[in-house]
Amino acid sequence: MTPPPAPNLQPAIVLLCNPASREGVEAAFRRYAADYAVSIDHDPFAFIERVRAHVEGGSSIAVLGSEPMIAGADGVAASGIDAIGHAHSFTPTARRLALLPPGKFLHYMDQAREAVADDRLDLFAMTPSAPRDEEFHIAIGEVLSEWGWTTNALEIDGVQIVGEPQSTDVVRLVDFLTRMGMPHRRYEPTSDVGAEILASSGGAAVLPVVRLPPRAEHTEHGWRMVPGPVLANPSIADLSRSTFGAAGEFDDEFVADMLVVGGGPAGLAAAVYGASEGLTTVVVEAEAIGGQAGTSSMIRNYLGFPRGVSGMRLAQRARSQAASFGAQFFPGHLVVSLEPGAGGAPHTLHLDDGSVLRGRTVVVATGAAYRRLGVASVERFVGRGVHYGAATSVAPDVAGKEVYVIGGGNSAGQAAAHLSRFATAVTIVVRRESLAATMSEYLLREISGNPRITVRTCTEVVNGSGEARLETLTLRDIRTGAVERVDASALMLLLGADPCSSWLPSTVAHDEHGFVQTGRDVPTSMWDGDLPPKAYATSVPGVFAVGDVRADSMKRVAAAVGEGSAVVPLVHACLASAGA
């Protein structure tokens, strides 16, 4: 009989290995035993039953790990990867790890790679053969961190949010903080912590109430820690300004070398390369740093990340990198207009709070926004079960429910794969006859091998209903006209994108769809002289455009990063020609 999980309900790491490997596996996971209930079995059936006992006992499982093949007592080998698959059905949020024995790494590597490609594993690693194998522990640390973020299992009490868990305002704040990589916890108003925070706010504050982390304050007796400020139902802009500072804090004399509008991959790359080369760099982002890419639950085809990387983590690493060179970031700041400088004067950005920023050059990296569905009965549930974008922060809230994703691109595929860890069933809805023309092959393989994901082609959503939240959708087959009403607890909309360029003046050339034209794409009537603008330069001298907002861009993370880095030499040349 498999022993029940420990009563302290620590998250578990459940492992399966051959008896000959036990000593090495125990040594490899010894450092995690203080925070996780680590167990090792040698029999696949005992391994599966142990997982079942953990789940039934109420504890969560962070990692399921096994050697690829397990020798049976009867001499018949069993597949450890298959055992992980059976156990994973009880705990879909657990990360699946193949432990490859050092002497058989090459023997099993192709099998493990194939399993990752088919979404039967999340990663594989060679079991350490020395006391300290930090490469192994980097891999395990990354997967535990990613599990903690995506399942809301982190215990770090940073920003404290008091409100009803399903409140649209709470969801909005949690999504912003998650995308910004800021530790936070939610508290019910009736909890001890929630009641204490509400009392400190005067007791009459409108929910949700947010308390920021404690901060150091200097007094005549030295430094002391004081409670952070309390905000009543703050907007994203209010929360951002209280946490990260306000763009209006610059004095009237400040002029940046480079103002970057947009904090997605293109803007982040421009910030890293610009700041590292000595340019005073300021990045303004309307929402959370990372842009549309920052909502991706897992990007597996970005160079240099063989285990994949979440959009949030990629964005926060880039932000930290740029900040280490001196770049300043202001998320939650919406730019409403650009006033080009005349006669060599600085360009001016006007923000929605009335503040202004001035810069010798401007890099437009505002990307694109998901198109609206345009079905009024569905739109009224935005924030209440309907979300534009992947909304990875709400994934734990759909546990055990049925979810729909509209869209046929990579973002939709990534969202579906992530949601399938929580939801009972995920359905991808597309008007096309196939996903093959719009989605990467690796995601097609993941989706086809995932029993929780269904694809409905030649289908559109024509209606939605519910009381306080979305409850049902009406689907129509565009070939036959047949309609079907289905239960749906959540709907993620990733419908292609329109450029975020309406804030730009008419002197910046656009194509018929609103994408910013650069280089030779700028109409000859808008050239400054006889030659076309340089690549990534717009029709306004000193204003550049990179990433998804630019006409004919590739609409891929790597391409956006390339454009963001490639624009910096043009900025240098522009500054040099102006004598800056």
Buried (B, 14 or more C-beta within 10 A) or exposed (E): EBEEBEEEEBBBBBBBBBEEBBEBBBBBBEEBEEEBBBBBBBBBEBBBBBBBBBBEEEBBBBBBBBBBBBBEEEEEEBBBBBBBBBBBEBBBBBBBBBBBBEEBBEEBBEBBBEBBBBBBBBBBBBBBBEEEBEEBBEBBEBBBEBBBBBBBBBEEEBBBBBBEEEBBBBBBBBBBBBBBBBBBBBBEBEEEBBBBBBEEBEEEBEBBBBBBBEEEEEEEEEEEEEEBEBBBBBBBBBBBBBBBBBBBEBEEEEBBBBBBBBBBBBBBBBBBBBBBBEBBBBBBBBBBBBBBBBBBBBBBBBEEBEBBBBBBBBBBEBBEBBBEBBBBBBBBBBBEBBBBBEEEEBBBBBBBBEBBBBBBBBBBBBBBBBBEBEBEBBBBBBBBBBBBBBBBBBBBBBBEBBBBBBBBBBBBBBBBBBBBBBBBBBBBBBEEEEBEEBBBEBBBBBBEEBEBBBBBBBBBBBBBBBEEBBBEBBBBBEEEEEEEEBEBBBBBBBBBBBBBBEBBEEEBBBBEEBBBBBBEBBEEEBBEEEEBBBBBBBBBBBBBBBBBBBBEBEBBBBBBBBBBBBBBEBBBEBBEEEEB
